[in-house]
Amino acid sequence: MADSLIEEIKNRLDIVEVIEGYIKLQKCGQSFRAPCPFHSEKKPSFFVSPSRQIWHCFGCGKGGNIFQFVMDIEGVEFGDALRILAQRAGVELKRQDPKLKTARQRLYEICELATQFFGTQLEKSKKGLEVKKYLLNRGINEVSIKKWRLGYSPDSWQSLSDFLISKGYKREEIIKAGLAIKKEEGRSYDRFRGRIIFPIFELNSQVIGFGGRVFDKEEAETTAKYVNTSNTLLYDKSRVLYGLNAAKVKIREKKQCILVEGYTDVILAHQAGFDNTVATSGTALTPFQMKILKRYSQNLLAAFDMDIAGENATKRGIDLAQRYGFDIKVITFPKGSDPADIISKSPADFEKLISQSKSILDFYFETTFSKFDKETSEGKREISKILLPVIKRIPNEIEKAHWVQKLSKRFGIFEEAIFKELKKVKTESNIVNFFEKNLISNISKKTRKELLEEKILFIIPQLSEEKALLSDLIDKETISAFSKENQEIFKILEKQDFKKEVSGNLREKLVAIQLKAEVYPEESPKEELQICLRELKQILIKEKLKEISQSIKTAKENRNLKKLPVLLKEFNNLTKKL
């Protein structure tokens, strides 16, 4: 792709606006900052520079321009990031030769065509019109049917596949998109047959997968109620939340997210004005989903069945969310009803249930004590089994003490006994640790020399008045001791040749240095530089002394009487210099 097109997109888009579409930024001097979306942290180390149109996290080391951000946050290749940003910038990309399109692009096209196919079947086929009547009777209106692009898959083995093949796509690609299933003998058949279709969207509202609900009652007795697209290059159930593309802005505005279980729950919630609602699609919350949600809000309202005494997937997901520091409240429903039922009858009733939502700890206490007899030793033991792990997961010690005190009062026993039992409880923190290790960039521990080199490079952009005297401040011998990468960066900073073509890693490091200089300026850069240079020279002398000391030892062992005095003289001179 021509550089001019990339530059045009960069010129039309502001990096702050692009990034704010994903995470909440806070003004900080000339820059903006936020907790990093790529690793968990309490203090924000993710910075965005409007003047330089770059971003960098000083915690995990990631950084770059708008293209790199979209690639990292969406998990896509450069070509897909280019397409996303071109669409946002209103820049038309030239038509590509279909043979040159990436496999990912072709899967997007297949999903889009499939959505159109299912939508046409809903609007024009005899069975589709029955399905549409059913949806309208459920309370889903025409606007919502179009907004969520609902459809119907004909009850036939090949209709979708035949349609996609007629559009120039291969059977193997249709299988890879999760829309067909391969038989042992090499043939395939459509995955979705005779089902209501719910397209699943990624954050920028492109279709990446589908959920299919069985329609015929007879069929419902013999087959799975819901069928989902299998994991593909585009779709991974553990990383997607249904409705987040439509809810992300409202979640940030309302500072909370309503979590429901099903597609219909989300659609009816949005239709009634609860447009900060997303669905887990019947699975437990995963670390990846929580990571995405935390970009928008850490306040969750769980609006689904929670069997506190059991070990179901929902409970495990909520437990994990608690460990991640989410503030969780639970909306309780009358027995046998769900959000879709209540909203379709009375949105006001759903609003009332939201206002009556309980904190997760209150909900745990209330539900658990209602199931067991606290007056018996067996009842106390069962209650403790459920509540102690929940209390132990509370990160704040004062809050933890509050719930221990509450439990001791309900049991009528001393707090010390509860604290003692609390120490025995094992939590699943290893899950969180494993997740963090896989999310955070592997930054190797740097030596003192490497840190000083980087500090010197970081100070250079701040020496606005002394730039002409830079060669006097930093001698060539010191620069020659820098790593090759840092020597290259020094040359760029010295000459201010920022248009010079450099490798991706070098460019990222240069970006980080420039942004750090802007975000964390030194009060006295010249004096700080002199201190760093002095420390670095000391390290270089010590390294040289160590080297000579080994040579002296070797010369003594070999009785090299000519070389020994020369080495001793050099050793003494360096010692004086040090």
C-alpha positions as CSV (number, residue, x, y, z in Angstrom):
1,M,0.0,0.0,0.0
2,A,1.3,3.4,-1.0
3,D,2.9,5.5,1.8
4,S,0.8,8.5,0.7
5,L,-2.4,6.6,1.5
6,I,-1.1,5.7,5.0
7,E,-0.1,9.4,5.5
8,E,-3.5,10.6,4.4
9,I,-5.2,8.3,7.0
10,K,-2.8,9.6,9.7
11,N,-3.5,13.2,8.7
12,R,-7.3,12.7,8.8
13,L,-7.4,10.9,12.1
14,D,-6.4,12.1,15.6
15,I,-4.7,9.4,17.7
16,V,-6.5,10.6,20.8
17,E,-9.9,10.2,19.3
18,V,-9.1,6.8,17.8
19,I,-7.7,5.5,21.2
20,E,-10.6,7.0,23.1
21,G,-12.9,4.8,21.0
22,Y,-11.4,1.9,23.0
23,I,-10.3,3.2,26.4
24,K,-10.9,6.3,28.6
25,L,-8.1,8.8,28.5
26,Q,-7.2,11.5,31.1
27,K,-5.5,14.8,30.3
28,C,-1.9,14.9,31.7
29,G,0.0,18.0,30.8
30,Q,0.4,18.0,27.0
31,S,-0.3,14.3,26.8
32,F,-3.1,11.9,27.8
33,R,-2.8,8.8,30.0
34,A,-4.8,5.7,31.1
35,P,-4.3,2.3,32.6
36,C,-2.8,0.2,29.9
37,P,-5.3,-2.0,28.0
38,F,-2.6,-4.6,27.3
39,H,-1.7,-5.5,30.9
40,S,-3.2,-5.1,34.4
41,E,-1.9,-2.2,36.5
42,K,-3.1,0.1,39.2
43,K,-1.3,3.3,38.2
44,P,-1.6,4.5,34.6
45,S,1.6,4.1,32.6
46,F,-0.1,4.2,29.1
47,F,0.5,7.6,27.5
48,V,-0.7,9.2,24.2
49,S,1.0,12.2,22.7
50,P,-1.3,14.4,20.4
51,S,1.7,16.4,19.2
52,R,3.7,13.4,18.1
53,Q,0.6,11.2,17.3
54,I,2.2,8.3,19.1
55,W,1.4,6.1,22.2
56,H,3.5,4.1,24.6
57,C,3.1,2.1,27.8
58,F,6.1,2.5,30.2
59,G,4.8,-0.6,32.0
60,C,4.7,-3.3,29.3
61,G,6.8,-1.6,26.6
62,K,4.2,-1.6,23.8
63,G,3.9,1.5,21.7
64,G,3.6,3.0,18.2
65,N,1.2,4.9,16.0
66,I,-2.6,4.5,15.4
67,F,-2.0,1.5,13.1
68,Q,0.0,-0.3,15.7
69,F,-2.7,0.4,18.4
70,V,-5.5,-0.9,16.3
71,M,-3.4,-4.0,15.4
72,D,-2.7,-4.7,19.0
73,I,-6.1,-4.0,20.5
74,E,-8.1,-5.7,17.8
75,G,-5.6,-8.5,17.3
76,V,-5.4,-8.0,13.6
77,E,-2.8,-7.7,10.8
78,F,-1.7,-4.4,9.3
79,G,-4.0,-4.8,6.3
80,D,-7.0,-5.2,8.5
81,A,-6.0,-2.2,10.7
82,L,-5.6,-0.2,7.5
83,R,-9.1,-1.1,6.4
84,I,-10.6,-0.2,9.8
85,L,-8.9,3.2,10.0
86,A,-9.5,4.0,6.3
87,Q,-13.2,3.4,6.8
88,R,-13.1,5.7,9.9
89,A,-11.1,8.4,8.0
90,G,-13.4,8.2,5.0
91,V,-10.5,7.2,2.7
92,E,-11.4,4.8,-0.1
93,L,-9.0,1.9,-0.6
94,K,-8.5,0.8,-4.2
95,R,-10.0,-2.5,-5.1
96,Q,-7.7,-5.3,-4.7
97,D,-7.2,-8.3,-6.8
98,P,-9.1,-11.1,-5.0
99,K,-6.1,-13.3,-5.3
100,L,-4.1,-10.8,-3.2
101,K,-6.5,-10.5,-0.4
102,T,-5.5,-12.0,3.0
103,A,-7.3,-15.1,4.3
104,R,-8.7,-12.9,7.0
105,Q,-10.2,-10.4,4.6
106,R,-11.9,-13.2,2.7
107,L,-13.4,-14.6,5.9
108,Y,-14.8,-11.2,6.7
109,E,-16.4,-11.1,3.2
110,I,-17.9,-14.6,3.7
111,C,-19.4,-13.6,7.0
112,E,-20.8,-10.4,5.6
113,L,-22.4,-12.3,2.6
114,A,-23.8,-15.0,4.9
115,T,-25.4,-12.3,7.0
116,Q,-27.0,-10.8,3.9
117,F,-28.2,-14.3,2.9
118,F,-29.7,-15.1,6.3
119,G,-31.4,-11.6,6.3
120,T,-33.0,-12.2,2.9
121,Q,-34.3,-15.6,4.0
122,L,-35.9,-14.0,7.1
123,E,-37.6,-11.3,5.0
124,K,-38.6,-13.2,1.9
125,S,-38.9,-17.0,2.5
126,K,-42.2,-18.5,3.8
127,K,-40.5,-20.0,6.8
128,G,-38.5,-16.9,7.4
129,L,-41.6,-14.8,7.6
130,E,-42.9,-17.2,10.3
131,V,-39.6,-16.7,12.2
132,K,-40.0,-12.9,11.9
133,K,-43.6,-13.1,13.2
134,Y,-42.2,-15.1,16.2
135,L,-39.5,-12.4,16.8
136,L,-42.0,-9.6,16.7
137,N,-44.3,-11.5,19.2
138,R,-41.2,-11.8,21.5
139,G,-41.2,-8.0,21.6
140,I,-38.3,-7.5,19.1
141,N,-39.3,-4.7,16.8
142,E,-38.5,-4.0,13.2
143,V,-35.8,-1.5,14.0
144,S,-34.0,-4.0,16.3
145,I,-34.3,-6.8,13.7
146,K,-32.4,-4.5,11.2
147,K,-30.0,-3.1,13.8
148,W,-28.9,-6.6,15.0
149,R,-29.1,-8.0,11.4
150,L,-31.2,-11.0,12.5
151,G,-31.8,-13.7,10.0
152,Y,-33.0,-17.2,9.3
153,S,-31.0,-20.2,8.0
154,P,-33.1,-22.5,5.7
155,D,-33.5,-26.1,6.8
156,S,-31.4,-27.5,4.0
157,W,-27.9,-29.0,3.8
158,Q,-26.2,-26.9,1.2
159,S,-28.2,-23.6,0.5
160,L,-25.7,-21.2,2.2
161,S,-22.7,-23.1,0.8
162,D,-24.1,-23.1,-2.7
163,F,-24.8,-19.3,-2.4
164,L,-21.2,-18.5,-1.2
165,I,-19.6,-20.8,-3.9
166,S,-21.6,-18.9,-6.5
167,K,-19.9,-15.7,-5.3
168,G,-16.5,-17.1,-5.9
169,Y,-15.5,-18.6,-2.5
170,K,-14.1,-22.1,-2.0
171,R,-15.8,-24.8,0.1
172,E,-12.7,-25.0,2.2
173,E,-13.0,-21.2,3.0
174,I,-16.6,-21.7,4.0
175,I,-15.5,-24.4,6.5
176,K,-12.8,-22.2,7.8
177,A,-15.4,-19.4,8.4
178,G,-17.2,-21.8,10.7
179,L,-20.3,-21.9,8.4
180,A,-19.9,-25.5,7.1
181,I,-18.9,-28.8,8.7
182,K,-16.6,-31.1,6.8
183,K,-17.6,-34.8,6.5
184,E,-15.2,-37.7,6.7
185,E,-15.5,-38.4,3.0
186,G,-14.4,-34.8,2.2
187,R,-17.8,-33.3,1.5
188,S,-19.4,-30.7,3.7
189,Y,-22.8,-29.4,4.9
190,D,-24.1,-26.1,6.3
191,R,-23.6,-25.8,10.1
192,F,-26.8,-23.7,10.6
193,R,-30.1,-25.3,9.3
194,G,-33.6,-24.2,10.3
195,R,-32.4,-21.7,12.9
196,I,-32.9,-18.1,13.9
197,I,-29.6,-16.4,13.2
198,F,-27.9,-13.9,15.4
199,P,-24.8,-12.4,13.8
200,I,-21.9,-11.8,16.2
201,F,-19.9,-8.6,15.8
202,E,-16.4,-7.5,16.7
203,L,-15.8,-4.1,18.3
204,N,-16.0,-2.2,15.0
205,S,-19.3,-3.9,14.1
206,Q,-18.0,-6.3,11.5
207,V,-19.6,-9.8,11.5
208,I,-17.2,-12.5,12.7
209,G,-19.4,-15.3,13.7
210,F,-23.0,-16.5,14.3
211,G,-25.3,-17.9,16.9
212,G,-28.2,-20.0,15.8
213,R,-31.3,-20.8,17.8
214,V,-33.5,-23.7,16.9
215,F,-37.0,-22.6,15.7
216,D,-39.2,-25.7,15.3
217,K,-40.6,-27.1,18.6
218,E,-40.2,-30.7,17.4
219,E,-36.6,-30.0,16.4
220,A,-35.9,-28.4,19.9
221,E,-36.6,-31.8,21.5
222,T,-34.0,-33.7,19.6
223,T,-31.2,-31.1,18.9
224,A,-29.2,-28.4,20.8
225,K,-31.2,-25.2,21.4
226,Y,-28.2,-23.1,20.4
227,V,-25.4,-23.7,17.9
228,N,-22.4,-21.3,17.6
229,T,-19.7,-20.8,15.0
230,S,-16.7,-22.8,16.0
231,N,-13.5,-21.0,16.7
232,T,-12.0,-19.5,13.6
233,L,-9.4,-17.0,12.5
234,L,-11.9,-14.2,13.2
235,Y,-14.0,-15.6,16.1
236,D,-13.0,-16.9,19.5
237,K,-15.9,-17.3,21.9
238,S,-13.7,-16.7,24.9
239,R,-12.7,-13.2,23.6
240,V,-16.1,-11.9,22.4
241,L,-19.0,-10.3,24.2
242,Y,-22.2,-10.1,22.3
243,G,-23.4,-6.5,21.9
244,L,-20.2,-4.8,23.0
245,N,-19.9,-3.1,19.6
246,A,-23.2,-1.3,20.3
247,A,-22.7,-0.9,24.1
248,K,-19.1,0.2,24.6
249,V,-19.8,4.0,24.4
250,K,-22.8,3.8,26.7
251,I,-21.0,1.6,29.2
252,R,-18.4,4.3,29.6
253,E,-21.0,7.0,29.8
254,K,-23.1,5.2,32.4
255,K,-20.0,3.9,34.2
256,Q,-21.4,0.4,34.5
257,C,-22.0,-2.7,32.3
258,I,-25.1,-5.0,32.6
259,L,-24.1,-8.6,31.9
260,V,-26.8,-11.0,30.6
261,E,-26.7,-14.5,29.2
262,G,-28.5,-14.5,25.8
263,Y,-28.7,-12.7,22.5
264,T,-32.4,-11.9,23.0
265,D,-31.7,-10.4,26.5
266,V,-29.2,-8.0,24.9
267,I,-31.5,-7.0,22.0
268,L,-34.5,-6.3,24.2
269,A,-32.4,-4.5,26.8
270,H,-31.0,-2.1,24.1
271,Q,-34.4,-1.6,22.6
272,A,-35.8,-0.5,26.0
273,G,-32.9,2.0,26.6
274,F,-30.6,-0.3,28.7
275,D,-28.0,0.2,26.0
276,N,-25.0,-0.6,28.3
277,T,-25.9,-4.3,28.1
278,V,-23.7,-7.2,26.8
279,A,-24.0,-11.0,26.8
280,T,-21.6,-13.7,27.8
281,S,-23.6,-16.0,25.4
282,G,-24.1,-18.7,28.1
283,T,-20.4,-19.1,28.9
284,A,-18.4,-18.1,32.0
285,L,-16.6,-14.8,31.9
286,T,-13.1,-15.3,30.7
287,P,-9.9,-13.3,31.6
288,F,-9.9,-12.0,28.0
289,Q,-13.5,-10.7,28.2
290,M,-12.7,-9.1,31.5
291,K,-9.7,-7.4,30.1
292,I,-11.8,-5.9,27.3
293,L,-14.6,-4.8,29.7
294,K,-12.2,-3.1,32.0
295,R,-11.3,-0.7,29.2
296,Y,-14.8,0.8,29.6
297,S,-15.9,0.2,33.2
298,Q,-15.0,-1.8,36.3
299,N,-18.6,-1.8,37.5
300,L,-20.6,-5.0,36.5
301,L,-24.3,-5.7,37.0
302,A,-24.8,-9.5,36.7
303,A,-28.3,-10.2,35.4
304,F,-28.3,-13.9,35.2
305,D,-28.8,-17.0,37.3
306,M,-26.1,-17.6,39.9
307,D,-26.1,-20.9,41.8
308,I,-23.9,-19.8,44.7
309,A,-23.9,-23.2,46.3
310,G,-22.9,-24.9,43.0
311,E,-19.8,-24.8,41.0
312,N,-21.3,-23.7,37.7
313,A,-19.4,-21.8,35.0
314,T,-21.2,-18.5,35.8
315,K,-20.1,-18.6,39.4
316,R,-16.5,-19.3,38.4
317,G,-16.6,-16.4,35.9
318,I,-18.0,-14.0,38.5
319,D,-15.4,-15.2,41.1
320,L,-12.6,-14.4,38.6
321,A,-14.1,-11.0,37.9
322,Q,-13.9,-10.3,41.6
323,R,-10.3,-11.2,41.7
324,Y,-9.7,-8.8,38.9
325,G,-11.0,-5.9,41.0
326,F,-14.4,-5.5,39.4
327,D,-17.2,-4.0,41.6
328,I,-19.9,-6.6,41.0
329,K,-23.6,-6.3,41.8
330,V,-26.2,-8.9,41.2
331,I,-29.7,-8.3,39.9
332,T,-32.1,-11.0,41.2
333,F,-35.1,-12.1,39.2
334,P,-38.4,-13.8,40.2
335,K,-38.1,-17.5,39.8
336,G,-38.4,-18.8,36.2
337,S,-37.9,-15.4,34.6
338,D,-35.0,-13.8,32.7
339,P,-34.2,-10.2,31.6
340,A,-35.9,-10.7,28.2
341,D,-39.2,-11.8,29.9
342,I,-39.2,-8.8,32.3
343,I,-38.2,-6.2,29.8
344,S,-40.7,-7.3,27.1
345,K,-43.5,-7.0,29.8
346,S,-42.4,-3.9,31.6
347,P,-39.0,-2.0,31.2
348,A,-40.0,-0.1,34.4
349,D,-39.9,-3.4,36.4
350,F,-36.4,-4.1,35.0
351,E,-35.3,-0.6,36.0
352,K,-36.6,-1.3,39.5
353,L,-34.7,-4.6,39.8
354,I,-31.5,-2.7,38.8
355,S,-32.1,-0.2,41.5
356,Q,-32.5,-3.1,44.0
357,S,-29.3,-4.9,42.9
358,K,-27.1,-6.2,45.7
359,S,-23.3,-6.1,46.0
360,I,-21.8,-9.5,45.3
361,L,-20.9,-10.0,49.0
362,D,-24.4,-9.1,50.2
363,F,-25.8,-11.5,47.6
364,Y,-23.5,-14.3,48.6
365,F,-24.3,-13.8,52.3
366,E,-28.1,-13.6,51.7
367,T,-28.2,-16.6,49.4
368,T,-25.9,-18.8,51.4
369,F,-27.5,-18.2,54.8
370,S,-30.9,-19.0,53.2
371,K,-29.7,-22.4,52.1
372,F,-28.1,-23.7,55.4
373,D,-28.9,-23.6,59.1
374,K,-26.3,-21.4,60.8
375,E,-27.2,-22.8,64.2
376,T,-25.7,-26.2,63.5
377,S,-22.0,-27.0,63.1
378,E,-22.7,-28.7,59.7
379,G,-24.5,-25.5,58.5
380,K,-21.6,-23.3,59.7
381,R,-19.2,-25.6,57.9
382,E,-21.1,-25.4,54.6
383,I,-21.6,-21.7,54.8
384,S,-17.9,-21.2,55.5
385,K,-17.0,-23.4,52.4
386,I,-18.9,-20.9,50.2
387,L,-18.2,-17.5,51.9
388,L,-14.5,-17.8,53.1
389,P,-13.0,-18.1,49.5
390,V,-15.2,-15.1,48.5
391,I,-14.0,-13.0,51.4
392,K,-10.4,-14.0,50.9
393,R,-10.5,-12.7,47.3
394,I,-11.3,-9.2,48.5
395,P,-8.1,-7.2,47.7
396,N,-8.8,-4.4,50.3
397,E,-7.9,-5.5,53.8
398,I,-10.3,-3.1,55.5
399,E,-13.2,-4.3,53.4
400,K,-12.1,-7.9,54.1
401,A,-12.2,-7.2,57.9
402,H,-15.7,-5.8,57.5
403,W,-17.0,-9.0,56.1
404,V,-15.2,-11.2,58.6
405,Q,-16.8,-9.1,61.3
406,K,-20.2,-9.5,59.7
407,L,-19.7,-13.3,59.4
408,S,-18.6,-13.6,63.1
409,K,-21.7,-11.8,64.2
410,R,-24.0,-14.0,62.1
411,F,-22.2,-17.1,63.5
412,G,-21.9,-15.7,67.0
413,I,-18.2,-16.6,67.2
414,F,-15.0,-14.7,67.6
415,E,-13.4,-13.0,64.6
416,E,-10.0,-14.6,65.4
417,A,-11.5,-18.1,64.6
418,I,-12.7,-16.9,61.2
419,F,-9.3,-15.2,60.4
420,K,-7.6,-18.5,61.3
421,E,-9.8,-20.5,58.9
422,L,-9.3,-17.8,56.3
423,K,-5.6,-18.5,56.2
424,K,-6.2,-22.1,55.2
425,V,-8.4,-21.2,52.2
426,K,-6.6,-21.6,48.9
427,T,-7.6,-19.2,46.1
428,E,-7.1,-19.6,42.4
429,S,-4.7,-16.7,42.0
430,N,-2.5,-18.8,39.9
431,I,-5.1,-18.4,37.1
432,V,-4.7,-14.7,37.3
433,N,-0.9,-14.9,37.4
434,F,-0.8,-17.2,34.4
435,F,-3.0,-14.8,32.5
436,E,-0.9,-11.8,33.4
437,K,2.3,-13.5,32.4
438,N,0.8,-14.2,29.0
439,L,-0.5,-10.6,28.5
440,I,2.4,-8.5,29.6
441,S,5.3,-8.1,27.2
442,N,8.3,-10.1,28.3
443,I,10.7,-7.3,29.3
444,S,14.1,-8.7,30.3
445,K,15.8,-7.3,33.3
446,K,18.2,-4.6,32.1
447,T,21.8,-4.0,33.4
448,R,22.8,-0.8,35.0
449,K,24.7,0.1,31.9
450,E,21.7,-0.4,29.6
451,L,19.5,1.7,31.9
452,L,22.1,4.6,32.0
453,E,22.3,4.5,28.2
454,E,18.6,4.7,27.9
455,K,18.4,7.6,30.5
456,I,21.0,9.5,28.4
457,L,19.0,9.0,25.3
458,F,15.9,10.1,27.1
459,I,17.5,13.4,28.3
460,I,18.9,14.4,24.8
461,P,15.5,15.6,23.4
462,Q,15.2,17.9,26.4
463,L,18.5,19.7,25.8
464,S,16.9,22.3,23.6
465,E,19.4,25.0,24.3
466,E,22.5,22.8,24.4
467,K,21.9,20.7,21.3
468,A,24.7,22.5,19.4
469,L,27.0,21.6,22.3
470,L,26.0,17.9,22.4
471,S,29.2,16.7,21.0
472,D,31.1,18.5,23.8
473,L,28.9,17.1,26.5
474,I,29.1,13.4,25.2
475,D,32.4,12.2,23.9
476,K,32.7,9.7,21.1
477,E,34.4,7.1,23.3
478,T,31.4,6.9,25.5
479,I,29.0,6.7,22.6
480,S,31.1,3.9,21.0
481,A,30.5,1.9,24.2
482,F,26.7,2.1,23.7
483,S,24.9,-1.0,22.3
484,K,24.6,-0.8,18.4
485,E,20.9,-0.1,18.7
486,N,21.4,2.8,21.1
487,Q,24.2,4.2,19.0
488,E,21.8,4.3,16.1
489,I,19.2,6.1,18.2
490,F,21.8,8.6,19.4
491,K,22.7,9.5,15.8
492,I,19.0,10.1,15.0
493,L,18.4,12.2,18.1
494,E,21.7,14.2,17.6
495,K,20.8,15.1,14.0
496,Q,17.0,15.2,14.6
497,D,16.7,13.0,11.6
498,F,13.3,11.5,12.5
499,K,12.4,10.6,8.9
500,K,15.3,8.2,8.6
501,E,14.1,4.7,7.7
502,V,14.8,2.4,10.7
503,S,13.6,-1.1,11.7
504,G,10.3,-1.6,13.6
505,N,12.0,-2.3,17.0
506,L,14.2,0.7,16.7
507,R,11.3,2.9,15.7
508,E,9.3,1.8,18.7
509,K,12.2,2.5,21.1
510,L,12.7,5.9,19.5
511,V,9.0,6.7,20.0
512,A,9.2,5.6,23.6
513,I,12.2,7.9,24.3
514,Q,10.5,10.9,22.7
515,L,7.2,10.3,24.5
516,K,9.0,9.7,27.9
517,A,10.9,13.0,27.5
518,E,7.6,14.7,27.0
519,V,5.7,13.0,29.8
520,Y,8.5,12.9,32.5
521,P,10.8,15.9,31.8
522,E,13.9,16.4,33.9
523,E,14.1,19.6,36.0
524,S,17.8,20.0,35.2
525,P,18.5,17.9,32.1
526,K,22.1,19.1,31.6
527,E,23.1,18.3,35.2
528,E,21.3,15.0,35.1
529,L,23.0,14.1,31.9
530,Q,26.4,14.8,33.5
531,I,25.6,12.6,36.4
532,C,24.5,9.7,34.1
533,L,27.7,10.1,32.0
534,R,29.9,10.0,35.1
535,E,28.1,6.8,36.3
536,L,28.4,5.2,32.9
537,K,32.1,6.0,32.6
538,Q,32.6,4.5,36.0
539,I,30.9,1.3,34.8
540,L,33.0,1.2,31.7
541,I,36.2,1.7,33.7
542,K,35.2,-1.1,36.1
543,E,34.6,-3.4,33.2
544,K,38.0,-2.5,31.7
545,L,39.7,-3.1,35.1
546,K,38.0,-6.5,35.4
547,E,39.3,-7.4,31.9
548,I,42.9,-6.2,32.7
549,S,42.8,-8.0,36.1
550,Q,42.1,-11.3,34.2
551,S,44.9,-10.5,31.8
552,I,47.4,-9.8,34.7
553,K,46.4,-13.1,36.2
554,T,47.0,-14.9,32.9
555,A,50.4,-13.1,32.4
556,K,51.5,-14.2,35.9
557,E,50.6,-17.8,35.2
558,N,52.5,-17.7,31.9
559,R,55.4,-15.8,33.4
560,N,55.1,-13.1,30.7
561,L,57.5,-10.6,32.3
562,K,57.3,-8.1,29.3
563,K,53.5,-7.8,29.2
564,L,53.0,-7.7,33.0
565,P,54.4,-4.2,33.7
566,V,52.4,-2.7,30.9
567,L,49.2,-4.2,32.2
568,L,50.0,-3.2,35.8
569,K,50.6,0.4,34.7
570,E,47.3,0.5,32.7
571,F,45.5,-1.0,35.7
572,N,46.9,1.8,38.1
573,N,46.1,4.6,35.6
574,L,42.5,3.4,35.3
575,T,42.2,3.0,39.1
576,K,43.3,6.7,39.5
577,K,40.8,7.7,36.9
578,L,38.0,5.8,38.7
